[in-house]
Amino acid sequence: MHPAQPLQSRLFWRIAAGMVGASLITVLAIALTSPGPFGLTVGLVCGGATALIVAYVMSRRLIRAATELTDGILTLGREKLQLPEVDSLGTEFVRLVDALEATDRRLRSRFGEMERHRKSLEQNTTLLQTVFSAMIEGVIVVNTEQEILFANDTARTMLEIRSHEQSGRRIWEVARSRPIHDALNKVISTGALERIEFELPRQKRTVSLTAIALPEEPIPGVVIVLHDVTELRRLERTRQDFVSNVSHELKTPLTSIQAYADTLLEGAIDDAGHNRQFVERIVEQTERLRTLILDLLSLAKIESQQEVFEIQPVPISDVVSDCLDAHRAVAESKEVTLICPETVDETTVMADADGLRTILDNLVNNALNYTPAGGSVFLEFSRGDSWGEIRVRDTGVGIPRDQLPRIFERFYRVDKARSRAVGGTGLGLAIVKHLTQEFGGSVDVSSELGVGTTFRVRLPVAAEHATTGD
């Protein structure tokens, strides 16, 4: 059946119904002009016949035009869209709708995958930004034109790059450091990895730089990694100084011992006027050597935390009293006055009793060694809300202001000749510093040349003596 035939039938009856209406009007007109049964019958017959004839003719013409239009559409669809032969337009329309629905489902699925991929990329980007921000190393990425593509917070801080200066700027415009530019140029031209170390004068930092070439895809360029090695280099210098100093400190008494021993062997042992003096010098240098070795071992144990301390409440007054008794004879021999407050402070601090005694012994001994005859050494203590403070103050020669930051270093001496003359090992203040830190406290110093020096040791007060501030 042709697709247009059902349409022809529907059009025919609709046109016929319209014509019947028009015929009824005609019948009424004839009946009014020719009254009677005959006029009404003639009107009905004429009107009905006319309506049917006209409806048939009009529907045929309309359907013929519709049929030609439908055939043209189907022919064009088969030629242009390569549609298969179908029995009806409705079936083809259903197939088209099904195809569109299937395409829509595939597009929705694809869009869903793309959205999930986009979210995954955003999460990875956020993660990478968080990681780069938390890194202690500075990371900078530049392209072959040396334009900054990325720089994390650490790199911006190191090179003093402001955030608004970063985007689209060349690195030599915002980071004026010749070593960086030279390293970049070398990597871009050769593609080889470059490692250098340079100074940042304004920040007083030593920075290690590693520059690596990026692959051509997706973006050619260079990755720069900056690492602050200032502290590492300082520790290396300290270690080198320590090895040099300890070698020198050990060499001095050993040289003296060997010299006196050789003198005795060459005949001085029979010299009754000098042999005993030479032996006493050997014993003196041996004791100095022993003290040095014991201090080195003590410091090594403290730093490696091999020394086990019994941290407990320790009355300051007891330790101060013992320290005074131990050093009173030495003070009298040097004509130095040891002074302690008459009022006994009952403050109790958290520390190891032997360790606290070592701290005070080293500080008092140091004060006695650098206070000339007629001077004084004061032991004072006070208490705050949560800290107990012990002060060792002297009226000695004092320490230059520029050397105060270094006096707690191992083997550091302000006056090397005087230090060796008084028998110091150069380790006493280093031991004081490390012991105080082990007890959860701190130590600092203030001094003025020709006036004297004050050391302050602060330790936490025992719980039963601590007070809460308002």
Residue, then its C-alpha position, 0 to 999 in steps of 0.5 A: m500500500h502506498p504511504a499516501q493512500p490512508l491519507q487520501s481516505r481521511l481527506f476524502w471523508r473530511i471534504a465530503a463532510g464539509m460539502v454535505g454542510a454546504s449542500l444542506i444550506t443549498v437544500l434549505a434555500i431551494a425549499l424556501t423558494s419552492p415550498g412543498p414536498f417536491g422542492l425539499t426532495v429535489g434540494l436533498v438529491c441535488g445537494g447530496a450528489t453535488a457534495l459527493i462529486v466535489a469531495y471525490v474530485m478535490s480529494r483525488r487532486l490533493i492526494r495526487a499532489a501529496t503522493e508526488l511530494t511523498d515520493g520525492i521526499l523518499t527518493l531524496g532520502r534514499e539518495k542523500l541519506q542512503l536510507p533502506e527501502v521501507d514500507s512506511l514513513g512511520t517505520e523509518f521515523v522510529r528507526l531514526v529516533d532509535a538511532l538518535e537515542a543510541t547516539d545520545r546515550r553514547l555521547r552522554s557516556r563519553f561526556g561522563e568519562m570526560e567529566r570524570h577525567r577532568k575531575s581526576l586531573e583537577q585532583n592530581t593538579t591540586l595534589l601536585q601543587t600541595v606537594f610542591s608547596a610543602m617541599i623544602e626544595g625550590v622548584i622552577v620550570v622554564n621554557t626554552e625562552q627562559e619564561i617562568l612556567f611554574a615556581n613553588d613557594t620555596a623557590r620564590t622565597m629563596l630568589e625573592i620573586r613576588s607572585h605577580e612578577q612570576s607569570g610570563r616573565r623571564i627568569w633573568e628579569v625577576a631573579r638576578s643571579r648570574p650562576i642561575h642564568d649560566a646554568l640555564n644557558k648551558v642546559i638549553s644549549t647542550g641538554a646535559l644535566e648541570r649541578i652548581e653551588f652558589e651564594l645568595p649574598r643578600q640572604k647569606r645562604t648557600v644554595s645547591l642548584t640542579a638543572i635538568a632538561l625537559p623532553e621536547e613533548p609536551i613542553p621543551g624547557v628546563v626544571i631547576v631544583l634549589h636546595d638550601v645547604t647553608e646549615l649543612r655547610r656550616l656543620e661541615r665547617t664545624r666538623q672540620d674545625f672540631v677535627s682540627n682543634v681536637s688534634h691540636e689540643l691533643k698534640t700540645p700535651l703530648t708534645s710536652i710529655q715527649a719533650y720532658a721524657d726525652t730530656l730525662l732520658e738524655g741525662a736530666i734524670d740524674d740531675a737532682g735539681h731538675n729531674r723532679q721538676f720535669v716529672e711534675r710537668i709530665v704529670e701535669q700534662t698527663e692530667r690535662l690530657r686526661t681531662l680533655i679526653l674525659d670532656l670529649l667522651s662526656l660531650a659525645k655521650i650527651e650529643s648521642q643521647q647515650e648518657v641516661f639522665e634521671i630528671q627529677p626535682v632538684p633543690i637549687s640551694d643544695v647544688v649551689s652550696d656543694c658548688l661553693d664548697a668545691h671551689r672555695a679553696v681555688a677562689e682563695s688561692k686566686e684571691v677571688t671572692l665567691i659571693c652567694p645570697e644569704t637567703v636560701d631559695e627553696t626553688t626546685v627545678m627539673a634536672d639531673a642532680d649530677g648534670l646540674r652540678t656539672i653545669l655550675d662547676n663549669l660556669v664557676n670554674n670558667a669565671l674563676n679562670y677569667t677573673p683577676a685577683g681582687g675580683s668577685v664571682f657571684l652565684e644568684f638564683s631567682r624563680g619565675d612562674s614556670w622557670g628557675e634561673i641560676r646566674v653566674r656573674d663575675t667581674g672579669v675581663g669580659i668577652p667582645r660582643d662580636q664573639l659572644p655567639r660563638i663561645f658555646e662552640r667546642f674548642y672556641r676560645v676568646d683568648k687562646a693563649r690565656s685559655r691554655a695557660v689556665g688549663g681550659t679544654g675549650l669544651g666546658l661551655a659546650i657541655v653546659k649548653h648541651l646539658t641545659q638543653e637535655f633538661g628542657g632549659s636554655v642558657d645565654v650570656s651577656s658581657e662587657l669588656g673590662v666589666g665582667t660576664t653573666f651566664r644565665v641558666r633557665l630550667p623548668v620549675a618542678a610542678e609542685h613549685a610552679t605557679t600560674g600567671d594571671 
